[in-house]
Amino acid sequence: VKGNLVLKGEELSPLLVLRALDEANRRGLSLGSGLIWHASKKIEEQGKTLVRLPEAKNLFLELIYRPSDPKILRQALELGLITLFIPEFKKIRNLAQFTYYHSETVDLHSLKTLETLHLIAQGMYADRWPMFKNVCDELKNPHWLFLVGLLHDVGKGYRGEHSDRGAEIVPRILKRLGAAGKAVQVVAFLIQHHLLLANVSQRRDLNDEKTAVQVAQVVGDIETVRLLFLLTVADSLATG
């Protein structure tokens, strides 16, 4: 109805909320205000039943991997779906960042980083920076990039260096979402080192061969440096 998805004649359930969000995402629609209100209450009251359902997990991951519009991700956050599947995200929900560069709370910055990665994948920056899309097209596992975009600052909700804390926390998140093996290892590594390239670019002599060698020794392979490069770009663009 008028570009919004509405619910008529059917009892709302937490799984139906996810299906509605998936349908809206695939059709490029929004959820109607009435549906959003009822959906929020339903997720709050009965949402825990979702996390055990394979279909629900797959629908949630589809929103992360293929959002048609940034507002879909924002709606998933406002409905409580992101914190439902990733309880650790509650620690950064509405968490202010008192730095010169950050202009948004940690949760919104994380969503914006994920949104920026999707824009890069769609070629939105190709006119100005064609290298971004070229590198993205070379990725073997772009899904890992979207997961790390969402979770790269999750450690800011805990004490200690947020990169290290995030790397410790994220394996249990990924296993809960169904990821395993190499994916867990690489995403944790990217979170631990997500400031590496930014720091090197600002503080080291890029004409010194030693700089390149030391970074290569840390990163280890071409696929990882591609992922780290795109994460650094998106994190920077989403910062301010």
VEXLUM-99775 format. One line per field, with one value per residue (C-alpha): residue number from 1; residue in three letters; x, y, z. Coordinates in Angstrom, 3 decimals. Example, Ala and Ser with C-alpha at 12.3 -4.5 7.8 and 13.67 -1.06 7.14 Angstrom:
# VEXLUM-99775
k = (1, 2) .
r = (ALA, SER) .
px = (12.300, 13.670) .
py = (-4.500, -1.060) .
pz = (7.800, 7.140) .
***
This chain:
# VEXLUM-99775
k = (1, 2, 3, 4, 5, 6, 7, 8, 9, 10, 11, 12, 13, 14, 15, 16, 17, 18, 19, 20, 21, 22, 23, 24, 25, 26, 27, 28, 29, 30, 31, 32, 33, 34, 35, 36, 37, 38, 39, 40, 41, 42, 43, 44, 45, 46, 47, 48, 49, 50, 51, 52, 53, 54, 55, 56, 57, 58, 59, 60, 61, 62, 63, 64, 65, 66, 67, 68, 69, 70, 71, 72, 73, 74, 75, 76, 77, 78, 79, 80, 81, 82, 83, 84, 85, 86, 87, 88, 89, 90, 91, 92, 93, 94, 95, 96, 97, 98, 99, 100, 101, 102, 103, 104, 105, 106, 107, 108, 109, 110, 111, 112, 113, 114, 115, 116, 117, 118, 119, 120, 121, 122, 123, 124, 125, 126, 127, 128, 129, 130, 131, 132, 133, 134, 135, 136, 137, 138, 139, 140, 141, 142, 143, 144, 145, 146, 147, 148, 149, 150, 151, 152, 153, 154, 155, 156, 157, 158, 159, 160, 161, 162, 163, 164, 165, 166, 167, 168, 169, 170, 171, 172, 173, 174, 175, 176, 177, 178, 179, 180, 181, 182, 183, 184, 185, 186, 187, 188, 189, 190, 191, 192, 193, 194, 195, 196, 197, 198, 199, 200, 201, 202, 203, 204, 205, 206, 207, 208, 209, 210, 211, 212, 213, 214, 215, 216, 217, 218, 219, 220, 221, 222, 223, 224, 225, 226, 227, 228, 229, 230, 231, 232, 233, 234, 235, 236, 237, 238, 239, 240) .
r = (VAL, LYS, GLY, ASN, LEU, VAL, LEU, LYS, GLY, GLU, GLU, LEU, SER, PRO, LEU, LEU, VAL, LEU, ARG, ALA, LEU, ASP, GLU, ALA, ASN, ARG, ARG, GLY, LEU, SER, LEU, GLY, SER, GLY, LEU, ILE, TRP, HIS, ALA, SER, LYS, LYS, ILE, GLU, GLU, GLN, GLY, LYS, THR, LEU, VAL, ARG, LEU, PRO, GLU, ALA, LYS, ASN, LEU, PHE, LEU, GLU, LEU, ILE, TYR, ARG, PRO, SER, ASP, PRO, LYS, ILE, LEU, ARG, GLN, ALA, LEU, GLU, LEU, GLY, LEU, ILE, THR, LEU, PHE, ILE, PRO, GLU, PHE, LYS, LYS, ILE, ARG, ASN, LEU, ALA, GLN, PHE, THR, TYR, TYR, HIS, SER, GLU, THR, VAL, ASP, LEU, HIS, SER, LEU, LYS, THR, LEU, GLU, THR, LEU, HIS, LEU, ILE, ALA, GLN, GLY, MET, TYR, ALA, ASP, ARG, TRP, PRO, MET, PHE, LYS, ASN, VAL, CYS, ASP, GLU, LEU, LYS, ASN, PRO, HIS, TRP, LEU, PHE, LEU, VAL, GLY, LEU, LEU, HIS, ASP, VAL, GLY, LYS, GLY, TYR, ARG, GLY, GLU, HIS, SER, ASP, ARG, GLY, ALA, GLU, ILE, VAL, PRO, ARG, ILE, LEU, LYS, ARG, LEU, GLY, ALA, ALA, GLY, LYS, ALA, VAL, GLN, VAL, VAL, ALA, PHE, LEU, ILE, GLN, HIS, HIS, LEU, LEU, LEU, ALA, ASN, VAL, SER, GLN, ARG, ARG, ASP, LEU, ASN, ASP, GLU, LYS, THR, ALA, VAL, GLN, VAL, ALA, GLN, VAL, VAL, GLY, ASP, ILE, GLU, THR, VAL, ARG, LEU, LEU, PHE, LEU, LEU, THR, VAL, ALA, ASP, SER, LEU, ALA, THR, GLY) .
px = (0.000, 1.641, 5.093, 4.726, 4.289, 1.238, -0.267, -3.931, -5.929, -3.096, -1.775, 1.687, 4.522, 8.255, 9.058, 6.438, 8.120, 11.393, 9.602, 7.964, 11.311, 12.802, 9.898, 10.228, 13.959, 13.540, 10.786, 12.431, 9.600, 9.314, 7.287, 4.111, 4.064, 1.349, 3.294, 6.455, 4.630, 3.139, 6.398, 8.419, 6.099, 6.091, 9.898, 10.202, 7.693, 8.429, 11.619, 13.770, 11.976, 13.558, 17.206, 16.710, 15.068, 17.388, 14.996, 15.071, 18.868, 19.071, 16.589, 18.553, 21.851, 20.229, 19.478, 23.161, 24.462, 21.999, 20.171, 18.327, 18.278, 20.022, 16.634, 16.084, 19.116, 17.932, 14.499, 16.090, 17.991, 14.933, 12.800, 15.384, 16.359, 20.071, 20.395, 18.240, 20.597, 23.696, 23.123, 26.649, 25.395, 23.376, 26.627, 27.154, 23.501, 23.246, 26.827, 28.268, 31.812, 33.596, 36.158, 36.838, 35.990, 33.056, 29.708, 27.406, 26.899, 28.796, 25.775, 24.845, 28.475, 28.640, 25.506, 26.866, 30.107, 28.081, 25.987, 29.151, 30.555, 27.393, 27.644, 31.231, 30.088, 27.431, 30.019, 28.658, 32.185, 33.530, 33.639, 35.936, 37.709, 37.420, 39.926, 37.322, 34.967, 37.859, 39.169, 35.663, 35.074, 38.219, 37.017, 36.423, 34.287, 32.495, 30.105, 32.985, 33.437, 29.810, 29.987, 33.137, 31.643, 28.758, 30.885, 34.214, 33.514, 31.554, 34.486, 33.793, 31.097, 33.716, 36.758, 40.180, 41.419, 38.307, 40.072, 41.432, 38.172, 36.198, 38.481, 37.875, 34.106, 33.313, 34.022, 31.095, 28.851, 29.783, 29.372, 25.923, 25.063, 26.320, 29.760, 32.705, 36.348, 38.191, 35.394, 35.675, 39.449, 39.567, 36.779, 38.390, 41.747, 40.210, 38.543, 41.761, 43.688, 40.998, 43.004, 46.303, 46.198, 44.773, 47.506, 50.275, 49.043, 49.152, 52.239, 54.704, 56.795, 54.967, 58.064, 60.071, 60.105, 60.278, 56.776, 55.293, 57.211, 56.063, 52.414, 52.655, 54.086, 51.130, 48.417, 49.806, 47.947, 46.337, 42.711, 43.086, 44.715, 41.836, 39.304, 41.295, 41.664, 37.924, 37.060, 39.470, 37.917, 34.344, 35.195, 36.865, 34.013, 31.467, 33.336, 32.805) .
py = (0.000, 3.254, 1.625, 0.080, -3.547, -4.001, -7.006, -7.871, -10.837, -12.871, -13.297, -11.763, -13.994, -13.281, -15.411, -13.550, -10.279, -11.552, -12.795, -9.393, -7.636, -10.049, -9.429, -5.661, -5.936, -7.976, -5.702, -2.417, -1.493, -0.291, -1.712, 0.183, 2.104, -0.137, -3.261, -1.774, -1.050, -4.547, -6.152, -4.374, -5.639, -9.173, -9.326, -7.990, -10.498, -13.644, -12.976, -15.531, -18.312, -17.054, -17.649, -21.437, -21.518, -22.137, -20.260, -17.211, -17.234, -17.433, -14.574, -12.423, -13.100, -12.294, -8.791, -8.336, -9.822, -8.199, -5.128, -3.322, -0.068, 1.199, 1.796, -1.974, -2.358, 0.546, -1.069, -4.367, -2.484, -0.563, -3.719, -5.364, -8.050, -7.251, -7.323, -10.461, -12.468, -10.627, -9.873, -8.430, -5.558, -4.289, -3.087, -0.602, 0.356, 4.167, 4.280, 7.752, 8.210, 11.202, 11.720, 14.520, 12.462, 10.230, 11.908, 8.967, 6.424, 3.143, 1.126, 3.604, 3.934, 0.134, 0.093, 2.934, 1.003, -1.986, 0.264, 1.810, -1.628, -2.443, 0.851, -0.023, -3.456, -1.766, 0.545, 3.771, 5.219, 3.932, 7.357, 8.837, 5.733, 2.836, 0.812, 0.161, -1.735, -3.501, -4.852, -5.803, -7.793, -9.810, -11.002, -14.720, -14.309, -10.927, -12.158, -12.066, -8.382, -7.578, -9.476, -7.647, -4.313, -4.822, -6.204, -4.355, -2.062, -4.488, -4.482, -0.834, -2.043, -3.770, -2.721, -2.791, -2.150, -2.476, -4.197, -6.964, -7.339, -7.517, -10.255, -12.241, -11.782, -12.277, -16.059, -16.914, -14.512, -16.074, -19.641, -18.716, -17.413, -20.611, -19.507, -21.818, -22.547, -20.060, -17.468, -17.169, -16.968, -14.292, -12.096, -12.145, -11.228, -8.338, -6.951, -7.170, -5.321, -3.052, 0.077, -1.227, 0.330, 3.636, 3.937, 2.967, 5.432, 8.301, 7.438, 5.570, 6.400, 4.697, 5.038, 2.884, -0.739, -1.854, -0.449, -2.622, -5.695, -5.329, -4.877, -7.909, -9.982, -9.083, -9.557, -12.679, -13.040, -11.065, -11.955, -10.706, -7.441, -6.863, -7.381, -5.169, -2.441, -2.277, -2.387, 0.506, 2.529, 1.915, 2.554, 5.843, 6.995, 6.095, 7.904, 11.540) .
pz = (0.000, -1.213, -1.255, 2.194, 3.170, 5.424, 7.175, 6.800, 8.001, 9.506, 13.030, 13.366, 14.579, 15.025, 11.954, 9.922, 10.921, 9.428, 6.315, 5.916, 6.222, 3.672, 1.284, 1.694, 1.050, -2.150, -3.480, -2.476, -0.089, 3.500, 6.351, 7.125, 10.414, 11.865, 10.971, 12.515, 15.777, 16.039, 14.893, 17.604, 20.312, 18.903, 18.702, 22.242, 23.639, 21.600, 19.651, 21.472, 19.603, 16.355, 17.163, 17.142, 13.700, 10.698, 8.390, 10.659, 10.784, 6.989, 6.543, 8.981, 7.215, 3.867, 5.166, 6.022, 2.778, 0.360, 1.699, -1.087, 0.868, 4.035, 5.669, 5.763, 8.039, 10.189, 10.505, 11.517, 14.230, 15.447, 15.523, 17.783, 15.267, 15.173, 18.965, 19.040, 16.820, 18.066, 21.787, 21.995, 19.812, 22.791, 24.352, 21.487, 20.999, 21.237, 22.561, 21.973, 20.664, 22.143, 19.406, 16.964, 13.874, 14.819, 14.245, 15.096, 17.849, 17.542, 16.383, 13.642, 12.560, 12.254, 10.093, 7.990, 7.444, 6.247, 3.995, 2.525, 1.723, -0.197, -2.093, -3.020, -4.221, -6.384, -7.961, -6.433, -6.023, -9.349, -11.044, -8.414, -7.064, -9.565, -7.567, -4.840, -7.159, -8.906, -5.617, -4.476, -7.672, -6.935, -3.529, -3.148, -0.014, -0.049, 2.672, 5.159, 4.373, 5.204, 8.499, 9.560, 8.482, 10.896, 13.732, 13.462, 16.457, 18.648, 21.097, 21.992, 24.368, 26.520, 28.521, 26.935, 23.402, 21.252, 18.332, 20.559, 22.510, 19.265, 17.922, 21.123, 21.039, 17.354, 17.035, 19.300, 17.349, 14.011, 15.277, 16.574, 13.094, 11.470, 10.243, 10.810, 10.032, 7.841, 7.992, 11.787, 11.630, 8.922, 10.333, 13.792, 12.230, 10.271, 13.380, 15.377, 12.654, 11.195, 12.102, 10.704, 7.223, 8.468, 11.088, 8.665, 6.044, 8.528, 10.576, 8.378, 5.328, 2.432, 0.241, 2.652, 1.504, 5.132, 5.681, 2.928, 4.088, 7.693, 6.682, 4.361, 7.208, 9.411, 6.768, 5.142, 1.820, -1.013, -0.219, 3.361, 2.284, -0.170, 2.613, 4.993, 2.366, 1.640, 5.343, 5.972, 3.146, 4.317, 7.985, 7.026, 4.780, 7.468, 10.252, 9.343) .
***
